């Protein structure tokens, strides 16, 4: 893997005009360097830099980037794009319009308005040309949390969807014509009788599914193209510095409203970034979307708050989780939001590594120590390669289908998150793959795929999945597989859909939902934790299904688990060289909602059906040990999410390059023992903590 940057960035965002004030700059920039940081991010606000048509004022950024250079700091420059007042006054028709008819002020103009888009690219070009030769410049960040909405319209509400202005509707017509080729083809898929594309309006609901999914896919393509045009403009003006984007993943930015597809956007970048990358699921989505490109946490939200909600008082334990957690998953850069607390607007007075006066805090002192420890091991971290052997499928179209069927409930999203968390609880590294990665070449890197809530499917994806299983993969899929076929725009007739009875060795016997499920032999079918939960029995243990009771009828498969009425709930089947496992309910969603025993269910399914062995095995669920390694050496990161101190780690899928593990922060070391040919080490990781060790 070739990294886009030649250093491991560790630093902080500093300036969002016009705070901090200029009288603090010299002291602050010098102190950032004294902390051991090597990177500063500066945010160039379009209205601040371009206050009048044709006028560009860079003097504050000139001074700041010079100060960074004088102190040996590298700089990420991050233009952001709320529209200048002069632009909106000149083009009042450029405001985004929601499905409910509201005009959105205070953010970016409509992405389909040609004149404002050209002015945006002009701002990018002027900015890049101004700074491209500065010796402190490290890279460009050309999209700060891109979204189709304008901030406060992220909640999944039909009336808040954008954009319904004349320009966007006309662009939607062209997109549909390109996709379908003829109005007759669209009418067949949409179940309509339009006379021409110009008759089509953005759908007011998701009632028919396909029209709403198309509209949101159109906006997803629009936002991807927006990021692509920014990246291309920057590259044309400066071919020598890498260009990145940093996004906010689900659940923080729902796809249906924000329309940010990390997987498509990452393909345009030299390196990729995220906000909230300390969250394991966010880190996994970003890393998988980057597809082997370098990823940095571009905004670490460790000290978040607002005027009435002050930040938590972080100590070393909390700050380790913000660094070691994503480091274990493969992230190679850490930028905090931000150095000083905000003094302006809603986010004030919070978000600072320092206090309001710019003086150190306990969390800054902890971060200094972590920076030194991590950067001392950059020789291992930078050339390391991410190597998960399992992945959770995260279909963008599946998310949109779920939005249509049950707006705001986010069952699909929560299922993806629950599946990812279950793998980690069971001790496995796991990726989260998107629609564009469902190709034979990309999936060849995985031994196991977990398909949560796989209701919405298409023929091409299913053909790839079926062939992947036959070639040796293990597919674990939940209820209602392929219940809706994208190719026809209709529900499929048989379950599982798309001929996957061959893969799973089972068909649907009957299906209902938890609210209508009855057990003639008793009334204890629901455990009372949440409406919609169902009991699944396997090897004398009980687990939780959710909502769907889909009794399975084995054909060639074997029954692994049952519902309480005795009908088959989980069936496994050999298919070619691989294995298909079908679960007749949703099991990842309950884990996300508190049914933590489902991690054991997944662990049992992996043990009995998949040839999957972690490189490092821990002694119990909810602990995970991860190896980060390269030719320079090995790091072991141990995460203890239980209430009991200590983790015992066995080495099963790799060879340790030493006989001791040394804590990279404290220097304390722990011997590796070998018994019956198996290497193991007892690590004193406290409950709820994560620690990092170098193998020596």
C-alpha positions as CSV (number, residue, x, y, z in Angstrom):
1,X,0.0,0.0,0.0
2,X,1.3,3.4,-1.0
3,X,0.2,6.2,1.4
4,X,-0.7,9.6,0.0
5,X,1.2,11.3,2.8
6,X,4.8,10.7,3.9
7,X,4.0,11.4,7.6
8,X,1.5,10.1,10.1
9,X,-0.6,13.3,10.8
10,X,-1.2,14.0,14.5
11,X,-2.6,17.4,15.3
12,X,-5.6,19.7,15.5
13,X,-7.9,22.1,13.6
14,X,-7.0,25.6,14.6
15,X,-8.8,28.4,12.8
16,X,-12.4,28.9,11.8
17,X,-12.7,32.7,11.0
18,X,-12.5,34.7,13.0
19,X,-11.5,32.7,16.1
20,X,-9.1,32.3,17.7
21,X,-8.2,36.0,17.6
22,X,-4.9,37.1,16.0
23,X,-3.2,38.0,19.3
24,X,-3.3,34.3,20.3
25,X,-1.8,32.9,17.1
26,X,1.9,33.0,17.8
27,X,1.6,31.5,21.3
28,X,-0.9,28.8,20.2
29,X,1.0,27.6,17.1
30,X,4.2,27.4,19.1
31,X,2.4,25.4,21.8
32,X,0.8,23.1,19.3
33,X,4.4,22.2,18.2
34,X,5.5,21.9,21.8
35,X,2.7,19.3,22.4
36,X,4.5,17.1,19.9
37,X,1.9,17.5,17.2
38,X,3.0,17.7,13.5
39,X,-0.2,18.9,11.8
40,X,-2.6,21.8,11.8
41,X,-5.8,22.1,9.8
42,X,-7.1,25.5,8.7
43,X,-10.6,26.0,7.5
44,X,-11.1,28.6,4.7
45,X,-14.7,29.8,4.8
46,X,-16.0,30.9,1.4
47,X,-17.8,34.1,2.6
48,X,-14.8,35.1,4.7
49,X,-12.3,34.7,1.9
50,X,-14.5,35.9,-0.9
51,X,-16.5,38.7,0.7
52,X,-17.4,40.4,-2.7
53,X,-17.5,39.3,-6.3
54,X,-13.9,38.9,-7.6
55,X,-12.4,39.8,-4.2
56,X,-10.2,37.2,-2.3
57,X,-8.7,38.0,1.0
58,X,-6.1,35.5,2.3
59,X,-4.1,37.7,4.7
60,X,-5.0,35.8,8.0
61,X,-4.3,32.4,6.4
62,X,-1.0,33.7,5.0
63,X,0.1,34.6,8.5
64,X,-1.1,31.4,10.0
65,X,0.4,29.1,7.4
66,X,3.7,31.0,7.8
67,X,3.6,30.5,11.6
68,X,3.0,26.8,11.1
69,X,6.0,26.6,8.8
70,X,8.2,28.5,11.2
71,X,7.2,25.9,13.9
72,X,7.8,22.9,11.7
73,X,4.1,22.1,11.3
74,X,2.4,20.7,8.2
75,X,-0.9,22.1,7.1
76,X,-4.2,20.7,5.8
77,X,-6.2,23.4,4.0
78,X,-9.9,22.9,4.1
79,X,-12.2,25.2,2.1
80,X,-15.8,25.2,3.2
81,X,-18.7,26.4,1.1
82,X,-21.6,28.2,2.7
83,X,-22.6,30.8,0.1
84,X,-21.4,34.4,0.4
85,X,-24.1,37.0,0.8
86,X,-23.2,38.7,-2.4
87,X,-23.7,35.5,-4.3
88,X,-27.2,34.8,-2.9
89,X,-28.2,38.4,-3.6
90,X,-27.1,38.1,-7.2
91,X,-28.7,34.6,-7.6
92,X,-31.7,34.4,-5.2
93,X,-33.1,31.5,-7.3
94,X,-30.1,29.4,-6.2
95,X,-31.5,28.5,-2.8
96,X,-32.3,24.8,-2.3
97,X,-36.0,23.9,-2.1
98,X,-37.3,21.1,0.1
99,X,-40.1,18.7,-0.8
100,X,-42.3,20.7,1.5
101,X,-41.6,23.9,-0.3
102,X,-39.2,25.6,2.1
103,X,-36.2,27.5,0.8
104,X,-33.0,26.7,2.7
105,X,-30.9,29.6,3.7
106,X,-27.5,29.7,5.5
107,X,-25.7,26.9,3.6
108,X,-24.6,25.9,0.1
109,X,-26.7,26.9,-2.9
110,X,-28.4,24.3,-5.0
111,X,-25.9,21.9,-6.5
112,X,-27.6,22.2,-9.9
113,X,-27.4,26.0,-10.2
114,X,-24.7,26.5,-12.8
115,X,-23.7,30.1,-12.0
116,X,-23.1,29.5,-8.3
117,X,-21.3,26.3,-9.0
118,X,-18.9,28.1,-11.3
119,X,-18.3,30.7,-8.6
120,X,-17.6,27.9,-6.1
121,X,-15.0,26.4,-8.5
122,X,-13.5,29.8,-9.0
123,X,-13.1,30.2,-5.2
124,X,-11.4,26.8,-5.1
125,X,-9.1,27.7,-8.0
126,X,-8.0,31.0,-6.5
127,X,-7.4,29.4,-3.1
128,X,-5.3,26.6,-4.5
129,X,-3.3,28.8,-6.8
130,X,-2.6,31.1,-3.8
131,X,-1.2,28.4,-1.5
132,X,0.0,25.6,-3.7
133,X,3.7,26.5,-3.4
134,X,3.8,27.1,0.3
135,X,6.3,24.7,1.9
136,X,4.0,24.0,4.9
137,X,1.1,22.7,2.7
138,X,0.6,19.0,3.2
139,X,-2.8,18.3,1.4
140,X,-6.1,19.7,0.4
141,X,-9.4,18.7,2.1
142,X,-12.0,19.7,-0.5
143,X,-15.2,18.7,1.2
144,X,-16.0,19.2,4.9
145,X,-18.8,16.7,5.7
146,X,-20.5,16.9,2.4
147,X,-24.3,16.5,2.4
148,X,-27.3,17.4,0.1
149,X,-29.1,19.2,3.0
150,X,-28.1,22.4,4.8
151,X,-27.4,21.3,8.3
152,X,-30.5,21.1,10.4
153,X,-32.5,19.0,7.9
154,X,-30.8,15.7,8.4
155,X,-33.6,13.9,10.2
156,X,-35.5,11.4,7.9
157,X,-38.5,13.5,7.1
158,X,-40.1,13.5,3.6
159,X,-40.9,17.2,3.7
160,X,-37.2,18.0,4.2
161,X,-35.8,16.2,1.2
162,X,-34.0,18.3,-1.3
163,X,-33.8,19.6,-3.9
164,X,-37.1,20.4,-5.7
165,X,-36.1,23.7,-7.4
166,X,-36.5,24.0,-11.2
167,X,-32.9,23.3,-11.9
168,X,-32.8,20.1,-9.8
169,X,-36.0,18.8,-11.3
170,X,-34.7,19.4,-14.9
171,X,-31.4,17.6,-13.9
172,X,-33.5,14.7,-12.5
173,X,-35.3,14.3,-15.8
174,X,-31.9,14.0,-17.6
175,X,-30.6,11.5,-15.1
176,X,-33.7,9.4,-15.5
177,X,-33.5,9.5,-19.3
178,X,-29.9,8.4,-19.1
179,X,-30.7,5.6,-16.7
180,X,-33.8,4.2,-18.5
181,X,-33.3,5.2,-22.1
182,X,-37.0,5.6,-22.8
183,X,-40.1,6.7,-21.0
184,X,-41.6,3.3,-21.7
185,X,-38.8,1.6,-19.8
186,X,-39.3,3.9,-16.8
187,X,-43.1,3.4,-16.9
188,X,-42.6,-0.3,-16.7
189,X,-40.3,-0.1,-13.6
190,X,-42.3,2.7,-11.9
191,X,-45.7,1.3,-12.7
192,X,-46.8,4.6,-14.4
193,X,-48.0,5.9,-17.7
194,X,-46.1,9.2,-18.2
195,X,-46.0,10.6,-21.6
196,X,-42.5,12.1,-21.3
197,X,-39.8,12.7,-18.8
198,X,-40.8,16.3,-18.3
199,X,-44.1,15.2,-16.7
200,X,-42.2,13.6,-13.7
201,X,-42.1,15.4,-10.4
202,X,-40.0,14.3,-7.4
203,X,-42.0,11.8,-5.4
204,X,-43.9,13.1,-2.4
205,X,-43.7,9.7,-0.6
206,X,-41.9,6.3,-0.8
207,X,-45.2,4.5,-1.4
208,X,-44.1,2.8,-4.6
209,X,-40.4,2.5,-3.5
210,X,-38.7,2.7,-6.9
211,X,-39.4,6.3,-7.8
212,X,-38.2,7.5,-4.3
213,X,-35.1,5.3,-4.5
214,X,-34.3,6.7,-7.9
215,X,-34.8,10.3,-6.7
216,X,-32.4,9.7,-3.8
217,X,-29.9,7.9,-6.0
218,X,-30.0,10.9,-8.3
219,X,-29.1,13.2,-5.4
220,X,-26.4,10.8,-4.2
221,X,-24.9,10.9,-7.7
222,X,-25.2,14.7,-7.6
223,X,-23.2,15.0,-4.4
224,X,-20.6,12.6,-5.6
225,X,-20.2,14.6,-8.8
226,X,-20.0,17.8,-6.7
227,X,-17.1,16.3,-4.8
228,X,-15.5,15.1,-8.0
229,X,-15.6,18.5,-9.6
230,X,-14.0,20.1,-6.5
231,X,-11.2,17.5,-6.5
232,X,-10.5,17.9,-10.2
233,X,-10.4,21.7,-9.9
234,X,-7.9,21.4,-7.1
235,X,-5.8,18.9,-9.0
236,X,-5.7,21.0,-12.1
237,X,-4.5,24.0,-10.2
238,X,-2.1,22.0,-8.0
239,X,-1.0,18.6,-9.3
240,X,1.7,18.2,-6.6
241,X,-0.4,17.9,-3.4
242,X,-2.9,15.1,-2.6
243,X,-6.6,15.8,-2.3
244,X,-8.9,14.3,0.2
245,X,-12.5,14.6,1.4
246,X,-13.8,13.9,4.9
247,X,-17.4,12.6,5.5
248,X,-19.8,11.8,8.2
249,X,-21.2,8.3,8.0
250,X,-24.4,6.8,9.2
251,X,-26.1,7.0,11.6
252,X,-25.0,10.6,12.1
253,X,-25.7,11.5,8.4
254,X,-28.6,9.3,7.1
255,X,-28.2,8.5,3.4
256,X,-31.8,9.3,2.5
257,X,-31.5,12.9,3.5
258,X,-27.8,13.7,3.4
259,X,-27.1,11.6,0.2
260,X,-23.4,11.1,1.0
261,X,-22.1,7.8,-0.4
262,X,-18.7,7.4,1.1
263,X,-17.9,4.5,-1.2
264,X,-18.3,6.5,-4.4
265,X,-16.7,9.7,-3.0
266,X,-13.6,7.9,-1.7
267,X,-12.9,6.5,-5.1
268,X,-12.2,10.1,-6.3
269,X,-9.7,10.9,-3.6
270,X,-6.0,10.4,-3.0
271,X,-6.7,9.8,0.7
272,X,-9.9,9.8,2.7
273,X,-11.1,11.1,6.0
274,X,-13.9,11.1,8.5
275,X,-15.6,13.0,11.3
276,X,-16.4,10.9,14.4
277,X,-13.9,8.3,13.3
278,X,-13.4,7.3,17.0
279,X,-16.6,5.3,16.6
280,X,-15.8,1.8,15.5
281,X,-18.6,1.6,12.9
282,X,-17.6,5.0,11.4
283,X,-14.0,4.0,11.2
284,X,-14.9,0.7,9.5
285,X,-17.2,2.4,6.9
286,X,-14.5,4.9,6.0
287,X,-11.7,2.4,5.9
288,X,-13.6,0.0,3.7
289,X,-14.9,2.8,1.4
290,X,-11.3,4.0,1.0
291,X,-10.4,0.5,-0.4
292,X,-6.7,0.5,0.7
293,X,-6.1,4.2,0.5
294,X,-4.8,6.1,3.5
295,X,-7.5,7.3,6.0
296,X,-7.2,9.9,8.7
297,X,-9.6,11.0,11.4
298,X,-10.0,14.5,10.2
299,X,-12.2,15.7,13.1
300,X,-11.9,13.9,16.4
301,X,-14.9,14.9,18.5
302,X,-13.4,14.3,22.0
303,X,-14.5,17.5,23.7
304,X,-17.9,18.2,22.1
305,X,-20.6,20.4,23.6
306,X,-22.6,23.6,23.2
307,X,-23.5,26.7,25.1
308,X,-25.7,24.9,27.6
309,X,-24.1,21.4,27.3
310,X,-20.5,21.5,28.4
311,X,-18.0,18.8,27.4
312,X,-17.2,15.8,29.5
313,X,-14.0,16.0,31.6
314,X,-11.8,13.6,29.6
315,X,-8.9,11.8,31.1
316,X,-6.3,9.4,29.6
317,X,-8.8,6.5,29.5
318,X,-11.2,8.4,27.2
319,X,-8.4,9.9,25.0
320,X,-6.9,6.5,24.4
321,X,-10.2,5.3,23.0
322,X,-10.1,8.2,20.5
323,X,-6.6,7.2,19.3
324,X,-6.0,3.5,19.9
325,X,-9.5,2.3,18.7
326,X,-9.3,3.7,15.2
327,X,-5.5,2.9,15.0
328,X,-6.4,-0.7,15.6
329,X,-8.7,-0.7,12.6
330,X,-6.2,0.9,10.2
331,X,-6.6,4.6,10.5
332,X,-3.3,6.5,10.0
333,X,-3.9,10.1,11.1
334,X,-5.5,12.0,14.0
335,X,-6.7,15.6,13.8
336,X,-8.7,16.9,16.8
337,X,-11.6,19.3,16.5
338,X,-10.1,21.6,17.8
339,X,-7.2,23.3,19.7
340,X,-9.0,26.2,21.5
341,X,-12.6,26.0,22.5
342,X,-15.1,27.9,20.3
343,X,-16.1,31.3,21.4
344,X,-18.5,32.0,18.5
345,X,-22.1,30.7,18.1
346,X,-23.8,27.5,19.2
347,X,-20.7,25.3,19.6
348,X,-19.1,27.7,22.2
349,X,-17.6,27.3,24.7
350,X,-16.7,23.7,23.9
351,X,-14.6,21.6,21.6
352,X,-11.1,22.7,22.8
353,X,-8.0,20.7,23.8
354,X,-7.1,23.8,25.8
355,X,-9.3,26.0,28.1
356,X,-10.7,29.3,26.8
357,X,-7.5,31.1,27.7
358,X,-5.4,28.6,25.7
359,X,-3.9,26.9,28.8
360,X,-3.5,23.2,29.1
361,X,-6.2,20.8,30.3
362,X,-5.9,17.2,31.5
363,X,-7.1,15.9,28.2
364,X,-4.5,18.0,26.3
365,X,-1.8,16.6,28.6
366,X,-3.1,13.1,27.9
367,X,-3.1,13.7,24.2
368,X,0.5,15.0,24.2
369,X,1.6,11.7,25.7
370,X,-0.5,9.7,23.2
371,X,1.0,11.7,20.3
372,X,4.5,10.9,21.4
373,X,3.7,7.2,21.8
374,X,2.0,6.9,18.4
375,X,4.5,8.9,16.4
376,X,7.3,6.9,17.9
377,X,5.7,3.9,16.3
378,X,4.9,5.5,13.0
379,X,7.5,3.2,11.4
380,X,5.1,0.3,11.9
381,X,1.8,2.2,11.5
382,X,2.4,4.0,8.2
383,X,3.3,1.0,6.0
384,X,0.8,-1.4,7.7
385,X,-2.0,-2.9,5.7
386,X,-5.6,-3.4,6.9
387,X,-6.5,-7.1,6.8
388,X,-10.1,-8.0,7.9
389,X,-11.3,-11.3,6.6
390,X,-15.0,-10.7,7.3
391,X,-17.3,-7.9,6.2
392,X,-20.9,-6.7,6.7
393,X,-22.8,-5.7,3.6
394,X,-24.1,-2.1,3.7
395,X,-26.3,-1.6,0.7
396,X,-27.0,2.1,-0.1
397,X,-30.1,1.0,-2.0
398,X,-31.1,-1.2,0.9
399,X,-30.9,1.9,3.2
400,X,-33.1,3.8,0.8
401,X,-35.7,1.0,0.5
402,X,-35.9,0.9,4.3
403,X,-36.5,4.7,4.4
404,X,-39.3,4.2,1.9
405,X,-40.9,1.4,3.9
406,X,-40.5,2.9,7.4
407,X,-39.2,6.5,7.3
408,X,-37.3,7.4,10.4
409,X,-37.1,4.0,12.0
410,X,-33.7,3.1,10.5
411,X,-34.0,-0.7,10.8
412,X,-31.6,-1.3,8.0
413,X,-29.0,1.1,9.3
414,X,-29.3,-0.3,12.9
415,X,-29.0,-3.8,11.5
416,X,-25.7,-2.9,9.8
417,X,-24.4,-1.3,12.9
418,X,-25.5,-4.2,15.1
419,X,-23.8,-6.7,12.7
420,X,-20.6,-4.8,12.8
421,X,-20.7,-4.6,16.6
422,X,-21.5,-8.4,16.9
423,X,-18.4,-9.3,15.0
424,X,-16.2,-7.1,17.2
425,X,-17.8,-8.5,20.3
426,X,-17.0,-12.0,19.1
427,X,-13.3,-10.9,18.6
428,X,-13.2,-10.4,14.9
429,X,-12.0,-7.5,12.8
430,X,-14.7,-6.6,10.2
431,X,-15.2,-4.3,7.3
432,X,-18.4,-2.8,6.0
433,X,-18.7,-3.0,2.2
434,X,-20.9,-0.9,0.0
435,X,-22.9,-1.5,-3.2
436,X,-20.1,-0.5,-5.6
437,X,-17.7,-3.0,-3.9
438,X,-20.0,-6.0,-4.6
439,X,-17.7,-7.3,-7.3
440,X,-15.9,-10.6,-7.6
441,X,-12.5,-8.9,-7.3
442,X,-13.3,-6.9,-4.2
443,X,-15.2,-9.7,-2.4
444,X,-12.3,-12.1,-3.0
445,X,-10.5,-10.6,0.1
446,X,-13.2,-11.9,2.5
447,X,-14.0,-15.4,3.9
448,X,-17.3,-14.4,5.5
449,X,-20.0,-11.9,4.6
450,X,-22.9,-11.0,6.8
451,X,-26.0,-9.6,5.0
452,X,-28.2,-7.8,7.5
453,X,-31.9,-7.2,6.6
454,X,-31.3,-8.2,2.9
455,X,-34.8,-7.3,1.7
456,X,-33.8,-5.2,-1.4
457,X,-31.7,-7.0,-3.9
458,X,-30.8,-7.0,-7.6
459,X,-29.9,-9.7,-10.1
460,X,-26.3,-8.6,-10.7
461,X,-25.4,-8.4,-7.0
462,X,-27.1,-11.7,-6.2
463,X,-25.2,-13.4,-9.1
464,X,-21.9,-12.1,-7.6
465,X,-22.8,-13.3,-4.1
466,X,-23.9,-16.7,-5.3
467,X,-20.6,-17.2,-7.2
468,X,-18.6,-16.0,-4.2
469,X,-20.2,-18.6,-2.0
470,X,-19.6,-21.4,-4.5
471,X,-15.9,-20.4,-4.6
472,X,-15.6,-20.9,-0.9
473,X,-17.2,-18.0,1.0
474,X,-19.6,-18.2,3.9
475,X,-22.7,-16.0,3.6
476,X,-24.8,-15.4,6.7
477,X,-28.0,-13.6,5.7
478,X,-31.0,-12.5,7.8
479,X,-34.7,-12.7,7.1
480,X,-36.5,-11.8,3.9
481,X,-33.6,-12.3,1.5
482,X,-34.3,-10.6,-1.8
483,X,-38.0,-9.9,-0.9
484,X,-38.0,-7.0,-3.3
485,X,-36.3,-7.2,-6.7
486,X,-34.8,-3.9,-8.0
487,X,-34.7,-5.1,-11.6
488,X,-38.5,-5.4,-11.8
489,X,-39.5,-2.9,-9.1
490,X,-41.7,-5.6,-7.6
491,X,-41.7,-8.0,-4.7
492,X,-40.3,-11.4,-5.6
493,X,-42.7,-14.3,-5.6
494,X,-40.5,-16.9,-3.8
495,X,-38.4,-16.7,-0.7
496,X,-35.5,-16.6,-0.6
497,X,-35.4,-14.5,-3.8
498,X,-33.1,-14.8,-6.8
499,X,-32.8,-18.6,-6.5
500,X,-30.9,-18.5,-3.2
501,X,-32.7,-21.6,-2.0
502,X,-29.8,-23.3,-3.8
503,X,-27.4,-21.4,-1.5
504,X,-29.3,-21.7,1.8
505,X,-30.7,-25.2,1.2
506,X,-34.1,-24.0,2.4
507,X,-37.3,-22.2,1.4
508,X,-39.8,-20.2,3.3
509,X,-42.4,-22.3,5.1
510,X,-44.4,-19.4,6.4
511,X,-43.9,-15.8,7.5
512,X,-45.5,-13.4,9.8
513,X,-44.3,-10.7,12.2
514,X,-43.8,-10.8,16.0
515,X,-47.0,-9.0,16.7
516,X,-49.0,-11.8,15.0
517,X,-46.8,-14.7,16.1
518,X,-48.5,-17.2,18.5
519,X,-47.1,-20.2,20.2
520,X,-49.7,-22.9,20.9
521,X,-47.5,-24.4,23.6
522,X,-46.9,-21.3,25.7
523,X,-47.1,-17.6,26.0
524,X,-43.5,-16.8,26.8
525,X,-42.4,-16.3,23.2
526,X,-41.4,-12.6,23.8
527,X,-38.9,-11.8,26.4
528,X,-40.4,-8.4,27.2
529,X,-37.3,-6.2,26.4
530,X,-38.8,-4.6,23.4
531,X,-41.9,-5.1,21.3
532,X,-41.1,-7.2,18.3
533,X,-38.5,-9.4,19.9
534,X,-38.7,-13.2,19.2
535,X,-36.9,-16.1,20.9
536,X,-34.5,-18.3,18.9
537,X,-33.2,-21.5,20.5
538,X,-29.8,-23.0,19.6
539,X,-27.9,-25.7,21.6
540,X,-29.8,-25.0,24.8
541,X,-29.3,-21.2,24.6
542,X,-31.8,-18.4,23.8
543,X,-31.1,-15.6,21.4
544,X,-33.2,-12.7,20.2
545,X,-34.8,-12.2,16.7
546,X,-36.7,-9.1,15.7
547,X,-40.0,-8.5,14.0
548,X,-39.9,-11.2,11.3
549,X,-40.9,-14.8,12.1
550,X,-39.9,-16.5,8.9
551,X,-40.2,-20.2,9.5
552,X,-37.7,-22.1,7.2
553,X,-38.3,-25.4,5.3
554,X,-34.9,-27.1,4.8
555,X,-34.3,-28.8,1.5
556,X,-30.6,-29.7,1.5
557,X,-29.7,-27.6,4.5
558,X,-29.4,-28.6,8.2
559,X,-31.3,-26.9,11.0
560,X,-29.1,-25.1,13.5
561,X,-31.7,-23.2,15.5
562,X,-35.5,-23.1,16.0
563,X,-38.2,-20.7,17.0
564,X,-40.0,-21.5,20.2
565,X,-42.7,-23.3,18.3
566,X,-40.1,-25.8,16.9
567,X,-40.0,-24.4,13.4
568,X,-36.6,-23.9,11.8
569,X,-35.1,-20.4,12.5
570,X,-31.6,-20.9,11.2
571,X,-30.5,-23.2,8.4
572,X,-27.0,-23.9,7.0
573,X,-26.1,-25.5,3.7
574,X,-23.0,-26.4,1.7
575,X,-23.0,-24.7,-1.7
576,X,-20.1,-25.5,-3.9
577,X,-17.0,-24.9,-1.8
578,X,-18.8,-22.5,0.5
579,X,-21.7,-22.3,2.9
580,X,-24.9,-20.4,3.1
581,X,-26.6,-19.6,6.4
582,X,-30.1,-18.2,6.5
583,X,-31.7,-16.7,9.6
584,X,-35.5,-16.5,9.7
585,X,-35.5,-13.2,11.7
586,X,-33.4,-10.1,12.2
587,X,-30.6,-10.7,14.7
588,X,-28.2,-7.8,14.3
589,X,-30.9,-5.2,15.1
590,X,-31.7,-6.7,18.5
591,X,-28.0,-6.6,19.4
592,X,-28.0,-2.9,18.6
593,X,-31.0,-2.6,20.9
594,X,-29.6,-4.4,23.8
595,X,-29.8,-8.2,23.1
596,X,-26.0,-8.7,23.7
597,X,-26.3,-12.5,23.8
598,X,-26.6,-12.4,20.0
599,X,-22.8,-12.0,19.8
600,X,-22.6,-15.5,21.1
601,X,-25.0,-16.6,18.4
602,X,-22.7,-15.1,15.7
603,X,-19.7,-16.7,17.3
604,X,-21.3,-20.1,17.2
605,X,-22.3,-19.7,13.6
606,X,-18.8,-18.7,12.6
607,X,-17.4,-21.6,14.6
608,X,-19.7,-24.2,13.0
609,X,-20.0,-22.8,9.4
610,X,-17.0,-20.7,8.5
611,X,-13.3,-21.3,8.2
612,X,-12.4,-18.1,9.9
613,X,-9.7,-17.8,12.6
614,X,-8.6,-14.4,14.0
615,X,-4.9,-13.7,14.1
616,X,-5.3,-13.1,17.9
617,X,-7.9,-14.8,20.1
618,X,-9.0,-13.4,23.4
619,X,-10.4,-15.3,26.4
620,X,-14.0,-14.0,26.2
621,X,-16.6,-12.1,24.3
622,X,-16.5,-8.3,24.2
623,X,-12.7,-8.3,24.1
624,X,-10.7,-7.9,20.9
625,X,-7.0,-7.9,20.2
626,X,-5.8,-6.5,16.9
627,X,-2.4,-6.7,15.2
628,X,-1.0,-3.7,13.3
629,X,2.2,-4.7,11.5
630,X,4.6,-4.1,8.7
631,X,8.3,-5.0,8.0
632,X,9.3,-2.6,10.8
633,X,7.5,-4.5,13.5
634,X,4.2,-5.3,15.2
635,X,1.8,-3.5,17.5
636,X,-0.9,-5.3,19.5
637,X,-4.0,-3.3,20.5
638,X,-6.2,-4.8,23.1
639,X,-9.7,-3.6,23.8
640,X,-11.6,-4.7,26.9
641,X,-15.2,-3.8,26.7
642,X,-16.2,-6.0,29.7
643,X,-16.5,-5.2,33.4
644,X,-13.6,-7.5,34.3
645,X,-9.9,-6.4,34.3
646,X,-7.4,-8.2,32.2
647,X,-7.3,-9.9,28.7
648,X,-5.5,-13.1,27.8
649,X,-4.4,-13.1,24.2
650,X,-3.5,-16.2,22.2
651,X,-1.6,-16.0,18.9
652,X,-3.3,-18.2,16.4
653,X,-3.0,-16.7,12.9
654,X,0.3,-15.0,12.9
655,X,3.9,-15.3,14.2
656,X,5.0,-12.8,16.9
657,X,8.3,-11.0,16.1
658,X,9.4,-11.1,19.7
659,X,9.0,-12.5,23.2
660,X,7.5,-9.5,25.1
661,X,4.8,-6.9,24.6
662,X,5.8,-3.4,25.8
663,X,3.1,-0.7,26.5
664,X,3.9,2.1,24.1
665,X,2.7,4.7,26.6
666,X,4.2,3.5,30.0
667,X,7.1,1.3,28.8
668,X,5.9,-1.6,31.0
669,X,6.4,-5.0,29.4
670,X,4.7,-8.4,29.6
671,X,6.2,-11.8,28.7
672,X,4.8,-14.1,26.0
673,X,4.5,-17.7,27.1
674,X,4.4,-20.7,24.9
675,X,2.4,-23.9,25.8
676,X,1.7,-26.8,23.5
677,X,3.1,-24.7,20.7
678,X,0.6,-21.8,21.3
679,X,2.0,-18.4,22.2
680,X,-0.1,-16.3,24.7
681,X,0.2,-13.2,26.9
682,X,-1.8,-11.9,29.8
683,X,-2.3,-8.2,29.5
684,X,-3.6,-6.0,32.4
685,X,-6.1,-4.1,30.3
686,X,-8.6,-2.6,32.8
687,X,-12.4,-2.9,32.2
688,X,-13.6,-0.5,29.6
689,X,-10.1,0.4,28.5
690,X,-8.0,0.0,25.3
691,X,-4.2,-0.3,25.4
692,X,-1.4,-0.6,22.8
693,X,1.8,-2.7,22.9
694,X,4.8,-3.1,20.7
695,X,6.2,-6.6,20.2
696,X,9.8,-6.8,21.2
